[in-house]
Amino acid sequence: MQNSADRHEYPAHWEADVVLRDGGTARVRPITADDADRLVSFYEQVSDESKYYRFFAPYPRLSAKDVHRFTHHDFVDRVGLAATVGGEFIATVRYDRIDAEGLPAPGPASEAEVAFLVQDAHQGRGVASALLEHIAAVARERDIRRFAAEVLPANSKMIKVFTDAGYTQKRSFEDGVVRLEFDLEPTDRSLAVQRAREQRAEARSVRRLLVPGAVAVIGVGRAPGGVGRSVLDHIRDAGFTGALYAVNSAFPEEQKDIEGVPAHRSVRDIEGPVDLAVVAVPAAYVPDVVAECGEHGVQGLVVVSAGYAESGPEGRERQRELVRHARTYGMRIIGPNAFGVINTAEDVRLNASLAPEMPRPGRIGLFAQSGAIGIALLSRLHRRGAGVTGVTGVSTFVSSGNRADVSGNDVLQYWYDDPDTDVVLMYLESIGNPRKFTRLARRTAAAKPLVVVQGTRHGGAAPQGHAVRATRLPHATVSELLRQAGVIRVDTITELVDAGLLLARQPLPAGPRVAILGNSESLGLLTYDACLSEGLMPLAPLDLTTGASPEDFHRALSEALADEGCDAVVVTAIPTVGEGSPGDAALAEALRSASSEVPGKPVLVVHVELGGLAEALSAAASTAPQAGSPALGAAVAERPPVAGSERQTPAPVSQAPASATPPAPDSCSRLIPAYPAAERAARALGEAVKYAQWRREAAEPGKVPESIDADIDEKRAAELIGGLLARGQGLTLGTDETCELLGTYGIPVRGALPAASPESAVAAARTLGYPVALKATAPHLRHRADLGGVRLDLADEEQLRRAYAELTGLFGDPEEVRPVVQGMAPRGVDTVVRAVIDPAAGAVLSFGLAGPASQLLGDIAHRLIPVTDRDAASLIRSIRTAPLLFGWRGSAPVDTGALEELLLRVSRLVDDHPEVIAVSLEPVVVAQHGLSVLGASVRLAPPPVRDDLGPRTLPVY
């Protein structure tokens, strides 16, 4: 693209798709010599006022010299970026490196002058803010640390772009011009601004798909049946409040409608705007459809067509091209191979999916990558979510299929501040960007519960249609990291629904203390055991006997809820037979009445059915309430449908009229969830207790103590790392280099001297002082005391020589064994501290006890870096063998404070220097007072060009 005079190749990694403030997308890329015509065309569409603001004088057209200057860059000292839509420029930004006098200069000058120009039609869309993020990232990559910009005082929009960015700034006014100077190093405020903009933009891009004003279904057959015709019927039958169009190029010209829906041969023929297009044509015809939609101004696509990445390599390339093509026009895509989207809001009522009926309106947001699992989730929520008010249904539903564009991350951004969604349930078969997902999940979970079940968690490959970053972390580790972010991790879709119904209907428990009461002693005991298994603290069950009346249940539940020693109540109920036995409706009302008297504590019901009771409780499987017969707790045990009782469809059957108005949220606040087994109720309650505890802790986050800063030399560490990396792309440091680097962060490593012969071993021991340890450091023997590669407490030369002979006699020559001599550390507990940069999850800190037992049991805990004092404390207490650190069976407790400080220092080292991709401290002997790091290794590599701290971008698949 550039001529031979240019100093650097075209930086393709600077290309990115971004979501703008209004939810549309644009392409950001470097400007090249091939863009001359585009630049001229762009400039002609800019108003005279905008040109004046850019050049401080009337500047009606660009000269040939201007065009050459603005399109020829060396990508180092002179860089230009353009934002494009439909292949045409809508905005540009450039920087020129300058010296202290403001004159053009090459490196090592670290300042550059920056200037923007945004087409008037696209001002107010956040284009300049997005370009500033990207040009700043480019500048940092080219060792530019400061931007300067001169702006006319009347150009308030551009001044606001700079001042709102969150960078550290200086501002001056001279000769009628405002001069702004700002450092490009990201600050807490600049990151907060960037992520707030990211959330708003991505949320709006999803909203455009879920709240459209007009929908076109493309690929509608003339006869009933087929995917396109089915989706059209579902949208119409749900009572969609906007405009609806049917599109098929095969329609006869005289055909004007399909059962009352306006029919067109092309989207171009529709006179009004179209916000959402549902594409249901064969994959080979999709590119033409995308082009028509883009030219008509369609804002987003739901592609239900199959034949993409799920079908193999050719389909994967077809999928990539689909995304590239759609983003060219600023459109986002759900799919391909998607089941569709649903929005039950009364002012939308959109069922653009393959589900033939709308689910019950409610407060649960539901995301499923798999259409089949989406069907199952909708059906289960329908069966178990029914009740008098029927409000524990779905607010919005998204099934993303191959999630080539819109993913769970995008939908989380939407649900975060969606007032119609109180609980989020997600079925994920893969996580394309776990680092971002964890960040978004932490923020979402602080506001509303997020329950996730993940498929392929036992080593199965992700679905072929999904692009997934490679990760070296086992699934259990990823799950643990998600839990730390507040995600409620469950293993099955049954548990997903169980937890979701409890969280949607009941308040969070204040603690783990559980009262149990009911009319079955055996069921009470089963519930007691189930609570213990989930880490809860159940109180002794209260048996009301089988003769208990609804009044007895009401009184017992009221007393339990009033007890300050109780945080939650589980009611166990079995049907009784005989005259005077309580009816289901009466019992349900008694429980609901009692729970409403003390609304701050959750109540659950474990309800066992007998054969004749199913018919009496059938109201719980219907949306429409039966007069005078409220269902017990608005939910009952799941059961297979009775043959012939309902038609077999792939989605829930709703008996509510299309115009049914969902009740106000307050009317459903005390619906009591019921479970068919004590274990399921206890598991759901256990997850709610852990989540509530996380919420309380998240409200008061930990911090990094300032005391560790005193002996951290960040600048010296950076110098060491830079010098070491100059040797190559990646390397494992030697012993001396490792000790020096760790020393800059206050992590001393106990010295070890090589012992290539018995004489050198004796000399080393004299230097270090007895007693000493003799260790084999060959890779296959390192840290393997169980193989006999370590000899401890050698008190004199005789013992050392004998140990040396045994070691070399057992394992081979000194060249093979690589023995070292090390001074003995105070006795304590041997532990291991590691940090690693995972390509998907980011920086992870790990801790466990040393030895094969912990490795075999997988007893290793993890935290995301950076860690706080609270994270460090919880990390060492979260392994199963933690009691060994705190005086187990009469042993002396060790210095866990010193251990926590070490964890903080390792975290700080990796967080400050992304070039440090792995640190291993093994063993770390923690004594009663202090600790000793006896072995350490560090690996370096060049930092990634872009990471989660970089500018906003959409994923590239």
Summary of the structure (lengths in Angstrom):
residues: 957
radius of gyration: 32.7
end to end distance: 23.7
largest distance: 106.2
contacts: 3353
relative contact order: 0.07
helix: 38%
strand: 22%
